[in-house]
Amino acid sequence: MRIAVLGATGATGRHVVAIALERGHEVVALARRPDALSDLAHDRLTTEKADVRAPDTITSACRDVDAVISALGISKGGPADTLSAGARAVADAKPPRLAWMGSFGAGASRHRAGPLYDFTLRRVLGDGFADKEAADEIVAGPHSTVFHPVMLTGKPAANTTRVVALDALERSWRFMPPRIARADVAAAMVGEIENPAHAGRTVAVF
């Protein structure tokens, strides 16, 4: 498959790129600074300069692919509409498959991890909290899977990931949700693109 990765230079995006390449896919890595991926050089990896502030750079790159995976994040002190801007650019491309990374506790999963976590997440995300919800709504559709991972860590993959549709999630966390490695989230998103099991739904990843 030919997969475009948005937010490819981020902490989770780099895992997405590496895992997709390991599984034999052709990857188009989209980033404001493509040179930041020089250490991942591969004959099936193409890097393209793309920026949510120039949405055509994203839309055009996402048209000629089989799927898009977004690990786009919010930069501290960056514009409050970064995610929704990226979401609109991807949605305009109408990719055949999309895996979009949101956050557990924002949007459709709000209040599923208790008031303490809600308060903490709002403080951490600031204005980006509402932007995450808006972005999820923009990309929602029959060919999209929106991922809401719990608290992310940089630890090695544990390979014990559970991906459960929110409308089928029978549990919540009273105080704080568990933690999950970014590598595990990346693997789950690539897996969903390869074998769609939750198309059209928002899923919790833990």
C-alpha positions in Angstrom: 0.0 0.0 0.0 1.0 3.6 -0.5 0.5 5.4 2.8 0.8 9.1 3.5 1.8 9.9 7.1 0.9 13.4 8.4 2.9 14.6 11.4 5.7 12.2 10.4 8.5 13.9 12.4 6.6 13.8 15.6 7.1 11.3 18.4 4.3 9.0 17.3 4.6 9.8 13.6 8.2 8.5 13.4 7.0 5.2 14.7 4.2 5.1 12.1 6.7 5.7 9.3 9.1 3.0 10.6 6.4 0.4 11.2 4.8 1.0 7.8 8.2 0.5 6.1 8.9 -2.6 8.1 5.6 -4.1 6.9 6.5 -3.5 3.3 4.4 -0.4 2.5 5.4 2.6 0.4 5.4 5.7 2.7 5.0 9.3 1.8 6.1 11.2 4.9 4.6 14.7 5.2 6.4 17.2 7.4 7.3 20.9 7.6 11.0 19.8 7.9 11.5 16.7 5.8 15.2 16.7 6.6 14.3 15.6 10.1 13.6 12.2 8.7 17.0 11.7 7.1 17.9 8.9 9.6 14.9 6.9 8.3 16.1 6.9 4.7 14.6 4.0 2.8 14.0 3.1 -0.9 10.2 3.0 -0.2 10.2 6.3 1.7 9.4 9.6 0.1 9.4 12.8 2.1 7.4 15.8 1.1 7.3 19.3 2.6 3.8 20.0 3.9 2.3 22.4 6.3 -1.3 22.8 7.7 -0.8 26.6 7.0 -0.5 25.7 3.3 -3.3 23.2 3.1 -2.9 22.5 -0.6 0.5 20.9 0.2 -1.3 18.3 2.3 -4.4 17.8 0.2 -2.4 17.2 -3.0 0.0 14.7 -1.3 -2.9 12.8 0.2 -4.8 12.3 -3.1 -2.5 9.8 -4.8 -2.3 7.3 -1.9 -4.2 4.3 -0.7 -4.5 5.6 2.8 -3.5 8.4 5.2 -2.4 8.0 8.8 -2.3 11.2 10.9 -0.2 11.5 14.0 -0.4 15.2 13.9 0.1 16.8 17.3 -0.1 20.2 18.9 3.1 22.2 19.5 3.4 24.1 22.7 2.7 27.8 21.9 1.5 26.9 18.4 -1.7 28.0 16.7 -4.9 26.7 18.4 -6.4 25.4 15.1 -3.5 23.2 14.0 -5.4 19.9 14.1 -8.6 21.2 12.5 -6.6 22.8 9.7 -4.8 19.6 9.0 -8.1 17.7 9.3 -9.8 19.9 6.7 -6.8 19.5 4.3 -6.9 15.7 4.6 -10.7 15.6 4.3 -10.6 17.6 1.1 -8.3 14.9 -0.4 -10.9 12.2 0.3 -8.4 9.3 0.8 -9.8 5.8 0.5 -8.8 5.0 4.1 -7.9 7.3 7.1 -6.6 6.6 10.6 -6.6 9.8 12.6 -5.0 10.2 16.1 -7.0 12.1 18.6 -6.8 11.9 22.4 -8.7 9.9 25.0 -10.7 12.3 27.1 -11.3 14.8 24.3 -14.3 14.8 22.0 -16.3 11.5 21.9 -14.3 10.0 24.8 -14.7 13.0 27.1 -15.6 12.1 30.7 -14.5 8.4 30.2 -11.5 8.7 32.5 -12.8 10.7 35.5 -12.8 14.4 36.5 -9.1 14.5 37.6 -8.0 13.3 34.2 -10.4 15.7 32.4 -9.0 18.6 34.4 -5.4 17.6 33.7 -6.0 17.1 30.0 -7.7 20.5 29.6 -4.8 22.2 31.4 -2.2 20.4 29.2 -4.0 21.0 25.9 -5.3 24.5 26.6 -7.0 25.9 23.5 -6.0 22.7 21.7 -8.7 20.7 23.7 -11.5 22.1 21.6 -9.4 21.8 18.4 -9.0 18.1 19.0 -12.8 17.7 19.1 -13.3 19.8 16.0 -10.7 17.8 14.1 -12.3 14.5 15.0 -15.6 15.7 13.7 -14.1 17.0 10.4 -12.4 13.7 9.5 -15.3 11.4 10.7 -16.8 9.3 7.9 -17.4 5.8 6.7 -13.8 5.3 5.7 -12.2 6.9 8.7 -11.1 5.5 12.1 -10.4 8.0 14.8 -8.0 6.7 17.5 -8.2 7.9 21.1 -5.1 6.5 22.8 -4.8 6.8 26.6 -1.7 8.5 28.1 1.3 8.2 25.7 4.8 7.2 26.7 8.1 6.8 24.9 8.7 3.3 26.3 9.3 0.3 24.0 6.2 -1.4 22.5 4.5 -3.8 24.9 2.5 -5.5 22.1 -0.5 -5.9 24.4 -2.6 -3.2 22.8 -6.4 -3.3 22.9 -8.4 -1.3 20.4 -12.1 -1.1 21.3 -14.8 1.0 19.7 -16.0 3.7 22.1 -19.6 2.6 21.8 -18.6 -0.9 22.8 -16.2 0.1 25.6 -17.5 -1.4 28.8 -15.0 0.3 31.1 -13.9 3.7 32.2 -11.2 4.9 34.6 -12.2 6.6 37.8 -9.0 8.6 38.3 -6.4 8.2 35.5 -6.3 5.9 32.5 -3.4 3.6 31.9 -0.4 4.5 29.8 0.5 3.2 26.4 3.7 3.3 24.3 3.6 5.5 21.2 5.0 2.6 19.2 2.0 0.4 20.2 -0.4 3.2 19.0 1.4 3.5 15.8 1.3 -0.2 15.2 -2.5 -0.2 15.9 -3.1 2.6 13.3 -1.0 0.8 10.6 -2.9 -2.4 11.4 -6.2 -0.7 11.0 -5.2 0.6 7.6 -4.1 -2.9 6.6 -7.2 -4.6 7.9 -10.0 -2.2 8.7 -12.0 -3.4 11.7 -13.4 -0.1 12.9 -14.1 2.0 9.8 -16.5 4.8 10.6 -15.9 4.6 14.4 -13.9 6.2 17.2 -11.8 3.7 19.1 -10.1 3.7 22.5 -6.5 2.4 22.4 -5.1 1.1 25.7 
